[in-house]
Amino acid sequence: MSTSQSKKHIEECVRDSLETYFKDLRGIEPAAMYEMILRVVEKPLLDVVMKHADQNQSRAADWLGINRNTLRRKLVEHKLVK
């Protein structure tokens, strides 16, 4: 699978999950979705990237395109490091 195919697959997974979320609401209007989505996506993103970066925060930060200190703060927030 190419990088563009992988990106499209991730996008489709997110789209399908959001459609399921709305279906499960059964007409109830959602609130604060943006923050909720960021929270539920960020933790597994950080967890998987750290695993593939062999827990190397500098490498993971580079891959994510964020500052290492920002990564460290987010890892602590999500209780992925002590």
C-alpha positions in Angstrom: 0.0 0.0 0.0 1.4 3.4 -1.0 1.6 6.4 1.3 -1.3 8.1 -0.5 -3.4 4.9 -0.2 -2.6 4.7 3.5 -3.6 8.3 4.1 -6.9 7.6 2.2 -7.5 4.5 4.3 -7.0 6.5 7.5 -9.3 9.2 6.2 -12.0 6.6 5.4 -11.7 5.0 8.8 -12.2 8.4 10.5 -15.1 9.2 8.2 -16.8 5.8 8.9 -16.2 6.2 12.7 -17.8 9.7 12.6 -20.8 8.4 10.6 -21.2 5.6 13.3 -20.9 8.3 16.0 -23.8 10.3 14.5 -25.9 7.2 14.0 -25.3 6.2 17.6 -26.5 9.7 18.8 -30.0 8.8 17.4 -30.8 12.5 16.7 -29.3 14.0 19.8 -27.2 17.0 18.8 -23.5 16.6 19.6 -21.5 19.2 21.6 -17.8 20.1 21.6 -17.0 17.5 18.9 -13.8 19.1 17.8 -12.1 18.8 21.2 -13.5 15.3 21.7 -12.2 14.1 18.4 -8.7 15.6 19.1 -8.6 13.8 22.5 -9.6 10.4 21.1 -7.3 10.6 18.1 -4.2 12.1 19.8 -3.6 9.4 22.4 -3.4 6.4 20.0 -1.5 8.6 17.5 1.2 9.4 20.2 1.2 5.8 21.5 1.7 4.2 18.1 4.3 6.8 16.9 6.3 6.4 20.1 6.2 2.6 19.7 7.5 2.8 16.1 10.1 5.4 17.2 11.4 2.9 19.8 10.3 5.4 22.6 12.7 8.0 21.1 11.0 11.3 21.8 13.2 13.4 19.5 12.6 11.0 16.6 8.8 10.8 17.3 8.6 14.6 17.5 10.3 14.9 14.1 7.9 12.4 12.6 4.9 14.2 14.0 6.3 17.6 13.0 6.1 19.0 16.5 8.5 20.3 19.1 10.0 17.7 21.4 8.8 19.7 24.5 5.3 19.7 23.0 5.4 16.0 22.5 6.7 15.5 26.1 3.8 17.6 27.4 1.2 15.7 25.4 2.7 12.3 26.5 2.4 13.4 30.1 -1.2 14.7 29.6 -2.2 11.3 28.1 -0.4 9.4 30.8 1.9 7.7 28.2 5.0 8.6 30.3 5.7 9.5 33.8 
